[in-house]
């Protein structure tokens, strides 16, 4: 029998706040964290905007030596994980550390390390590369460093499924607890690749918005949408087996009741045009949660602001919900914080949890004019929606055709 899994801790580093409290306050205000890129000179670049993390000092979260052995993607992950751990009230000294694991993914790892060290090879020779170049660069070091910092010694893995990494990580952690591989899991995603290689690479795919208006650059489902805005940060949560959480008197934010993961088998960057892969991921999550499609109150969409994603995701929602699609409220958090790639699913999961807690669905900020022939659903345009929320779906769709959906439920004892 599957064990019940609940959410007991939240941690976030985002372009609109470096704690969950700051982030959620920004979400409720409709704050946009997009602005001109400050990390490098964009004079020769078509893309000028990104959603950068601001005022982040890694030494606020770890000692200076540890911080120097991590690149920003891992620093963000450790900071978010420590916040989630503290929020949960856990004390690892009172737990079996081999029953506490970490699954935190990053889609890319550190492109900055590759850029910096390759330049050294070209200008100073191969003997001058940083001795820790490889562990600074590789994406599993977010999970590894969290495990080291918190003393979690159970299952420790790194899911790399591009923009679905965070959601797949939480889904895999959910499964680990359901099937008794662990009692506690730290799970989520992280990313930091606002650098010349990252921006040039995504620009080459014509995936990024070339808008120079921060308020109208990330506009999911708008008929003027022209690409996503690159973001960065981390979203990390504590998942826990229900009886374990109750036994220690933990605050329970929500329950995870369904997870679906599929592959499109279609194209390396475009979702399946009929939405069938994403639809199947949603239907699997709904079936596992033992609810009908009409019971879904809210969908936090992948909603990237690219033409294909928003159109095909809308088709997927129609496929799954049928006539009920017109009644569900949909939004895209990327309208405020851009696309955090591997971190997106973790941060958006936190939005879903807080939405259940507060009965608040944020508006899709910046989106004004949807195309009724393509995007014909309720995307929370113009104002937030306040309503009692019992069931929420959150979607992530990654390059390579990776689809992941989680179903959350308002906790009932």
C-alpha positions as CSV (number, residue, x, y, z in Angstrom):
1,X,0.0,0.0,0.0
2,X,1.3,3.4,-0.9
3,X,2.2,5.7,2.0
4,X,0.7,9.2,2.2
5,X,3.2,12.1,1.6
6,X,2.9,15.6,2.9
7,X,4.8,18.9,2.5
8,X,6.3,20.2,5.8
9,X,8.9,22.7,4.7
10,X,9.5,25.3,2.0
11,X,12.6,27.2,0.8
12,X,13.1,29.6,-2.2
13,X,15.7,31.8,-3.8
14,X,14.1,33.8,-6.7
15,X,14.3,36.9,-8.8
16,X,11.6,38.6,-6.5
17,X,12.8,37.4,-3.1
18,X,15.4,35.2,-1.4
19,X,13.1,33.7,1.1
20,X,9.6,32.1,0.8
21,X,8.1,35.0,2.7
22,X,9.7,37.6,0.4
23,X,8.9,35.6,-2.7
24,X,5.2,35.0,-1.8
25,X,4.8,38.6,-0.9
26,X,6.1,39.6,-4.3
27,X,3.8,37.0,-6.0
28,X,0.8,38.5,-4.2
29,X,1.8,42.0,-5.2
30,X,2.3,41.0,-8.9
31,X,6.0,42.0,-8.7
32,X,8.0,41.4,-11.9
33,X,11.7,40.4,-11.3
34,X,12.8,40.9,-14.9
35,X,15.3,43.6,-15.8
36,X,18.4,44.4,-17.9
37,X,21.1,41.8,-17.7
38,X,23.9,43.0,-15.3
39,X,26.2,39.9,-15.4
40,X,27.8,40.7,-18.7
41,X,27.8,43.3,-21.6
42,X,24.9,42.5,-23.9
43,X,25.8,45.1,-26.6
44,X,26.3,42.3,-29.2
45,X,23.2,40.3,-28.0
46,X,19.7,40.4,-29.3
47,X,18.4,39.5,-25.8
48,X,18.8,42.2,-23.2
49,X,16.6,41.1,-20.4
50,X,16.7,38.3,-17.8
51,X,15.3,37.6,-14.3
52,X,18.4,37.7,-12.0
53,X,18.5,36.8,-8.3
54,X,19.3,40.0,-6.4
55,X,21.3,40.8,-3.2
56,X,22.2,37.1,-2.6
57,X,25.2,36.6,-0.3
58,X,26.1,32.9,0.0
59,X,27.9,33.6,3.2
60,X,24.6,34.2,4.8
61,X,23.8,30.5,4.4
62,X,27.1,28.7,4.7
63,X,30.7,29.3,5.7
64,X,33.1,31.0,3.3
65,X,35.1,27.9,2.5
66,X,31.9,25.9,1.6
67,X,30.6,28.8,-0.5
68,X,33.9,29.0,-2.5
69,X,33.4,25.3,-3.5
70,X,30.0,25.9,-5.0
71,X,28.9,27.8,-8.1
72,X,25.6,29.9,-7.8
73,X,23.2,27.1,-8.8
74,X,24.4,25.0,-5.9
75,X,24.6,28.0,-3.5
76,X,21.0,28.8,-4.3
77,X,20.0,25.2,-3.8
78,X,21.8,25.0,-0.4
79,X,20.2,28.3,0.7
80,X,16.7,27.1,-0.2
81,X,17.2,23.7,1.3
82,X,18.4,25.2,4.6
83,X,15.3,27.4,4.7
84,X,13.0,24.4,4.0
85,X,14.8,22.3,6.6
86,X,14.4,25.0,9.2
87,X,10.8,25.7,8.2
88,X,10.0,22.0,8.7
89,X,11.3,21.9,12.3
90,X,13.3,18.8,11.6
91,X,16.3,17.8,13.7
92,X,18.4,15.3,11.8
93,X,20.2,14.4,15.0
94,X,16.9,12.8,16.1
95,X,16.3,11.0,12.8
96,X,17.9,8.0,11.1
97,X,20.0,9.9,8.5
98,X,19.8,7.0,6.1
99,X,16.0,7.5,6.0
100,X,16.4,11.1,4.9
101,X,17.3,11.8,1.3
102,X,17.9,14.5,-1.3
103,X,16.6,14.7,-4.9
104,X,17.4,18.2,-6.2
105,X,17.9,18.7,-10.0
106,X,19.6,21.3,-12.2
107,X,19.0,21.3,-15.9
108,X,22.4,22.6,-16.8
109,X,24.8,22.9,-13.8
110,X,27.4,25.7,-14.2
111,X,28.0,27.1,-17.7
112,X,29.9,29.9,-16.0
113,X,32.6,27.5,-14.8
114,X,33.0,26.1,-18.3
115,X,33.3,29.6,-19.8
116,X,35.8,30.8,-17.1
117,X,38.0,27.7,-17.2
118,X,38.0,27.3,-21.0
119,X,39.2,30.9,-21.2
120,X,42.1,30.1,-18.9
121,X,43.0,27.1,-21.0
122,X,43.1,29.2,-24.1
123,X,45.0,32.1,-22.5
124,X,47.2,30.5,-19.8
125,X,47.3,26.8,-20.7
126,X,45.6,23.7,-19.3
127,X,47.7,23.7,-16.1
128,X,45.9,26.8,-14.9
129,X,42.4,25.5,-14.6
130,X,40.8,25.5,-11.2
131,X,41.5,22.2,-9.4
132,X,37.8,22.0,-8.5
133,X,36.6,22.8,-12.0
134,X,34.7,19.5,-12.4
135,X,32.9,19.5,-9.0
136,X,32.0,23.1,-9.4
137,X,30.5,22.5,-12.8
138,X,28.5,19.2,-12.6
139,X,24.8,19.5,-11.9
140,X,24.6,16.8,-9.2
141,X,26.6,19.0,-6.8
142,X,23.5,20.8,-5.7
143,X,22.1,17.6,-4.2
144,X,25.5,16.5,-3.0
145,X,26.2,19.8,-1.2
146,X,22.7,19.8,0.4
147,X,23.4,16.3,1.7
148,X,26.7,17.4,3.2
149,X,25.4,20.6,4.7
150,X,22.3,19.0,6.3
151,X,23.6,15.5,7.1
152,X,21.0,13.6,5.0
153,X,22.5,10.3,4.1
154,X,19.7,8.5,2.3
155,X,18.9,8.4,-1.4
156,X,20.8,11.3,-3.0
157,X,20.2,11.9,-6.7
158,X,20.1,14.6,-9.4
159,X,17.3,14.5,-12.0
160,X,18.3,16.2,-15.2
161,X,15.3,16.6,-17.5
162,X,15.8,20.2,-18.6
163,X,12.9,22.4,-17.6
164,X,11.1,19.5,-16.0
165,X,14.0,18.7,-13.6
166,X,12.4,20.3,-10.5
167,X,9.0,18.7,-10.9
168,X,10.5,15.3,-11.7
169,X,12.7,15.6,-8.6
170,X,9.8,16.3,-6.4
171,X,7.9,13.4,-8.1
172,X,10.7,11.0,-7.6
173,X,11.0,12.1,-3.9
174,X,7.3,11.5,-3.5
175,X,7.7,8.0,-4.9
176,X,10.7,7.3,-2.6
177,X,8.5,8.0,0.5
178,X,5.4,6.3,-0.9
179,X,7.3,3.1,-1.4
180,X,9.2,3.2,1.9
181,X,12.7,4.1,0.6
182,X,12.7,7.1,2.9
183,X,10.7,8.9,5.5
184,X,11.9,12.4,4.7
185,X,13.1,13.9,1.4
186,X,14.5,17.3,0.4
187,X,13.4,17.8,-3.2
188,X,13.3,20.5,-5.8
189,X,15.4,22.3,-8.5
190,X,18.0,25.0,-9.0
191,X,19.6,26.8,-11.9
192,X,21.9,29.7,-12.7
193,X,23.0,30.2,-16.3
194,X,22.5,33.9,-17.1
195,X,25.8,34.1,-18.8
196,X,27.1,34.7,-22.3
197,X,26.9,31.0,-23.3
198,X,23.4,30.5,-21.8
199,X,21.9,33.6,-23.4
200,X,23.6,33.0,-26.7
201,X,22.6,29.3,-26.8
202,X,18.9,29.9,-26.1
203,X,18.9,32.9,-28.4
204,X,20.3,30.6,-31.1
205,X,17.2,28.4,-30.6
206,X,15.0,31.5,-31.0
207,X,13.6,30.5,-27.6
208,X,14.1,33.8,-25.8
209,X,12.1,37.0,-25.9
210,X,13.8,40.0,-27.6
211,X,11.5,42.5,-25.9
212,X,13.2,45.3,-24.1
213,X,10.1,46.0,-21.9
214,X,10.4,44.1,-18.6
215,X,6.7,44.3,-18.1
216,X,5.9,42.8,-21.5
217,X,8.7,40.3,-22.1
218,X,7.3,37.3,-20.3
219,X,3.7,37.2,-21.3
220,X,2.4,33.6,-21.3
221,X,-0.6,32.9,-23.5
222,X,-0.6,36.5,-24.9
223,X,-0.9,36.6,-28.7
224,X,2.2,38.9,-28.7
225,X,4.4,36.4,-26.9
226,X,7.8,35.9,-28.5
227,X,9.8,33.7,-26.2
228,X,10.7,33.1,-22.6
229,X,12.9,35.2,-20.3
230,X,15.8,33.4,-18.7
231,X,15.6,33.3,-14.9
232,X,17.5,31.7,-12.1
233,X,17.1,30.6,-8.5
234,X,16.0,27.5,-6.5
235,X,12.8,26.0,-5.1
236,X,13.3,23.3,-2.5
237,X,10.7,21.5,-0.3
238,X,10.6,19.0,2.5
239,X,8.4,16.0,1.8
240,X,7.6,13.6,4.6
241,X,5.6,10.5,5.3
242,X,2.3,11.5,6.9
243,X,2.6,9.5,10.1
244,X,6.2,10.6,10.6
245,X,5.2,14.2,10.3
246,X,2.3,13.8,12.7
247,X,4.4,12.0,15.2
248,X,6.7,15.0,15.6
249,X,3.9,17.6,15.5
250,X,5.0,19.1,12.2
251,X,3.1,21.8,10.4
252,X,1.5,20.2,7.3
253,X,1.1,22.6,4.3
254,X,-0.5,20.3,1.8
255,X,-0.5,16.7,0.6
256,X,1.0,15.3,-2.6
257,X,-1.5,12.8,-4.1
258,X,-0.5,12.3,-7.7
259,X,2.5,12.3,-10.1
260,X,2.6,11.7,-13.8
261,X,5.7,11.6,-16.0
262,X,5.8,10.9,-19.8
263,X,7.9,11.4,-22.9
264,X,6.6,13.0,-26.1
265,X,8.9,10.9,-28.4
266,X,8.4,13.8,-30.8
267,X,11.0,16.6,-31.0
268,X,14.1,17.8,-29.1
269,X,12.7,21.3,-28.4
270,X,9.0,21.4,-29.3
271,X,6.2,19.7,-27.3
272,X,4.0,17.3,-29.2
273,X,1.6,19.5,-31.2
274,X,-1.6,17.8,-30.0
275,X,-0.5,18.1,-26.4
276,X,-0.9,14.3,-25.9
277,X,2.3,13.8,-23.9
278,X,1.6,16.6,-21.4
279,X,-2.0,15.5,-21.3
280,X,-1.1,11.9,-20.3
281,X,1.2,13.2,-17.5
282,X,-1.7,15.2,-16.1
283,X,-4.2,12.4,-16.5
284,X,-1.8,10.0,-14.7
285,X,-1.5,12.4,-11.7
286,X,-5.3,12.8,-11.6
287,X,-5.9,9.1,-11.8
288,X,-3.4,8.4,-8.9
289,X,-5.1,11.1,-6.9
290,X,-8.4,9.3,-7.4
291,X,-10.3,12.4,-8.5
292,X,-12.3,13.4,-11.5
293,X,-10.9,16.1,-13.9
294,X,-13.7,18.5,-12.8
295,X,-12.3,18.5,-9.3
296,X,-9.1,20.3,-10.3
297,X,-9.5,23.9,-9.1
298,X,-6.3,25.4,-10.4
299,X,-3.4,24.6,-12.8
300,X,0.0,26.2,-12.4
301,X,0.9,25.9,-16.1
302,X,4.4,25.5,-17.5
303,X,3.4,28.6,-19.5
304,X,6.7,29.7,-20.9
305,X,5.6,32.6,-23.2
306,X,6.8,30.7,-26.3
307,X,4.3,30.3,-29.1
308,X,4.4,26.5,-29.2
309,X,4.5,25.7,-25.5
310,X,1.5,27.9,-24.6
311,X,-0.6,26.6,-27.5
312,X,0.2,23.0,-27.1
313,X,-0.2,23.1,-23.3
314,X,-3.6,24.6,-23.8
315,X,-4.5,21.8,-26.1
316,X,-3.3,19.3,-23.4
317,X,-5.5,20.9,-20.8
318,X,-8.5,20.6,-23.1
319,X,-7.7,16.9,-23.7
320,X,-7.5,16.1,-20.0
321,X,-10.3,18.2,-18.6
322,X,-12.8,18.2,-21.5
323,X,-15.7,20.4,-20.7
324,X,-14.3,21.2,-17.3
325,X,-11.3,23.0,-18.9
326,X,-13.4,26.2,-19.1
327,X,-14.0,26.2,-15.4
328,X,-10.4,25.8,-14.1
329,X,-8.2,28.8,-13.3
330,X,-4.8,28.6,-15.0
331,X,-1.8,30.9,-14.4
332,X,1.9,31.1,-15.2
333,X,4.4,32.1,-12.5
334,X,6.9,32.7,-15.2
335,X,5.1,36.0,-16.0
336,X,6.8,37.4,-12.9
337,X,10.1,35.5,-12.5
338,X,10.9,34.3,-16.0
339,X,11.8,30.7,-16.7
340,X,14.0,29.2,-14.1
341,X,14.7,26.1,-16.2
342,X,15.6,23.3,-13.8
343,X,14.4,25.4,-10.8
344,X,11.0,26.2,-12.3
345,X,9.2,23.2,-11.1
346,X,10.4,23.6,-7.5
347,X,9.5,27.3,-7.3
348,X,6.1,26.7,-8.9
349,X,5.4,23.8,-6.6
350,X,5.9,26.3,-3.7
351,X,3.4,28.7,-5.4
352,X,0.9,25.9,-5.5
353,X,1.3,25.1,-1.8
354,X,1.0,28.8,-0.8
355,X,-2.0,29.2,-3.1
356,X,-3.8,26.3,-1.3
357,X,-2.8,27.8,2.1
358,X,-4.1,31.3,1.3
359,X,-6.9,30.6,-1.2
360,X,-5.1,32.9,-3.7
361,X,-4.3,32.4,-7.4
362,X,-2.0,35.0,-8.7
363,X,-2.7,36.7,-12.0
364,X,-0.6,36.0,-15.1
365,X,1.1,39.4,-14.9
366,X,1.8,41.3,-18.1
367,X,-0.5,39.2,-20.2
368,X,-3.2,41.3,-21.7
369,X,-4.6,40.0,-25.0
370,X,-4.9,36.2,-25.5
371,X,-5.6,34.8,-28.9
372,X,-9.1,33.2,-28.6
373,X,-8.4,30.8,-31.4
374,X,-5.3,29.4,-29.7
375,X,-5.4,30.1,-26.0
376,X,-9.0,30.1,-25.0
377,X,-9.0,29.3,-21.3
378,X,-9.1,31.3,-18.0
379,X,-5.5,32.4,-17.5
380,X,-6.1,34.7,-14.6
381,X,-5.7,37.8,-16.7
382,X,-5.9,41.3,-15.2
383,X,-6.4,40.3,-11.5
384,X,-5.7,37.5,-9.1
385,X,-8.5,35.0,-8.2
386,X,-9.4,34.3,-4.6
387,X,-11.2,31.0,-4.0
388,X,-11.1,28.0,-1.8
389,X,-8.6,25.5,-3.4
390,X,-8.7,21.8,-2.9
391,X,-6.8,20.3,-5.8
392,X,-4.0,21.8,-7.8
393,X,-2.0,20.5,-10.8
394,X,1.5,21.9,-11.6
395,X,3.0,21.1,-15.0
396,X,6.6,21.2,-16.3
397,X,7.6,20.4,-19.9
398,X,11.3,20.0,-20.8
399,X,13.4,20.0,-24.0
400,X,13.6,16.4,-25.1
401,X,9.9,15.9,-24.6
402,X,10.0,15.4,-20.8
403,X,6.5,16.0,-19.2
404,X,5.9,16.0,-15.5
405,X,2.8,16.8,-13.5
406,X,2.2,16.8,-9.7
407,X,-1.3,16.9,-8.1
408,X,-1.5,18.6,-4.7
409,X,-4.4,18.5,-2.3
410,X,-5.5,20.6,0.6
411,X,-4.5,18.5,3.7
412,X,-7.2,16.8,5.5
413,X,-6.4,14.6,8.5
